[in-house]
Amino acid sequence: METVFPAFDAAYWQGRYDSGRDGWDAHGVTPPLRTYFDQLDVARQPRILIPGAGRAYEAEYLHRRGFQHVFVADIAPEALRALAARVPDFPAGQLLLADFFALPNDPSYDLIVEQTFFCALHPSLRPAYARQVAHLLRPGGTLMGLLFDTDFGPVQEPPFGGSKEEYRAYFAPYFDFRHFETATHSLKPRQGRELFICLKKQ
Ligand SMILES: C[S@@+](CC[C@H](N)C(=O)[O-])C[C@H]1O[C@@H](n2cnc3c(N)ncnc32)[C@H](O)[C@@H]1O
């Protein structure tokens, strides 16, 4: 069974939060995701999953807009604690302290949101990430979000970079590519260095 890479387990991630090595934290929903969320139809009440959600500003934003079926999954307790503290009325049953690779697909999701989770996984897990996202989505469901299109060099720990062409190969077996281009309106340090993706499960 696919699972977390041993070196980057729950203790590793909780330790990064505890020691303040959390430079990925944008302290709010990022502009490309906010623009996409603002176009979603709340009346449809899609089932939305945010894996590796961290402090989950996306979940907070969607919840405040009236989306009722937003699920966040993370292996670090701090991630879920922070969301619950900021948003006390967020449904406790939708805070999943769980390994993304072990999440069940019944019921499936309409939308999965990617924000600095893919880059947190050891690169050897990338094919499994694409497979698991496809497994969790219903046919026609959407994976959207941001992927670093950046070479971070030979690093020993996350974030791990990569390129558009490398990523395309992981997702092509399962998805139709609706959008796979350099993001506009990225946060300043990420400008020109990340892709906005919107992929439809075949
Ligand atoms: C780089 S952080 C990004 C957090 C958040 N998406 C953000 O942008 O602020 C990666 C997150 O993924 C979580 N994580 C790592 N491996 C995981 C796994 N296998 N399943 C679920 N969460 C995982 C970590 O605990 C951490 O909160």
The ligand as a MOL file (V3000), in Angstrom:
LIG
                    3D

  0  0  0     0  0            999 V3000
M  V30 BEGIN CTAB
M  V30 COUNTS 27 29 0 0 0
M  V30 BEGIN ATOM
M  V30 1 C 4.1720 22.2690 2.7160 0
M  V30 2 S 2.8180 21.9760 3.7760 0 CHG=1
M  V30 3 C 1.4970 22.8060 2.9310 0
M  V30 4 C 0.3010 23.0580 3.7880 0
M  V30 5 C -0.8200 23.8470 3.0950 0
M  V30 6 N -1.3090 23.1910 1.9130 0
M  V30 7 C -0.3920 25.2450 2.7980 0
M  V30 8 O -0.2130 25.5860 1.6180 0
M  V30 9 O -0.2060 26.0260 3.7490 0 CHG=-1
M  V30 10 C 2.4650 20.2680 3.4830 0
M  V30 11 C 1.3830 19.7060 4.3820 0
M  V30 12 O 1.1260 18.3580 3.9750 0
M  V30 13 C 0.9620 17.5490 5.1180 0
M  V30 14 N 1.2620 16.1820 4.7050 0
M  V30 15 C 2.4610 15.6590 4.3330 0
M  V30 16 N 2.3400 14.3820 3.9480 0
M  V30 17 C 1.0110 14.0690 4.0700 0
M  V30 18 C 0.2500 12.9060 3.7880 0
M  V30 19 N 0.8100 11.8030 3.3150 0
M  V30 20 N -1.0790 12.9570 4.0110 0
M  V30 21 C -1.6760 14.0910 4.4750 0
M  V30 22 N -1.0010 15.2250 4.7520 0
M  V30 23 C 0.3260 15.2240 4.5490 0
M  V30 24 C 1.9170 18.1460 6.1390 0
M  V30 25 O 1.5860 17.8160 7.4650 0
M  V30 26 C 1.7600 19.6340 5.8530 0
M  V30 27 O 0.7400 20.2050 6.6330 0
M  V30 END ATOM
M  V30 BEGIN BOND
M  V30 1 1 1 2
M  V30 2 1 2 3
M  V30 3 1 2 10
M  V30 4 1 3 4
M  V30 5 1 4 5
M  V30 6 1 5 6
M  V30 7 1 5 7
M  V30 8 2 7 8
M  V30 9 1 7 9
M  V30 10 1 10 11
M  V30 11 1 11 12
M  V30 12 1 11 26
M  V30 13 1 12 13
M  V30 14 1 13 14
M  V30 15 1 13 24
M  V30 16 1 14 15
M  V30 17 1 14 23
M  V30 18 2 15 16
M  V30 19 1 16 17
M  V30 20 1 17 18
M  V30 21 2 17 23
M  V30 22 1 18 19
M  V30 23 2 18 20
M  V30 24 1 20 21
M  V30 25 2 21 22
M  V30 26 1 22 23
M  V30 27 1 24 25
M  V30 28 1 24 26
M  V30 29 1 26 27
M  V30 END BOND
M  V30 END CTAB
M  END
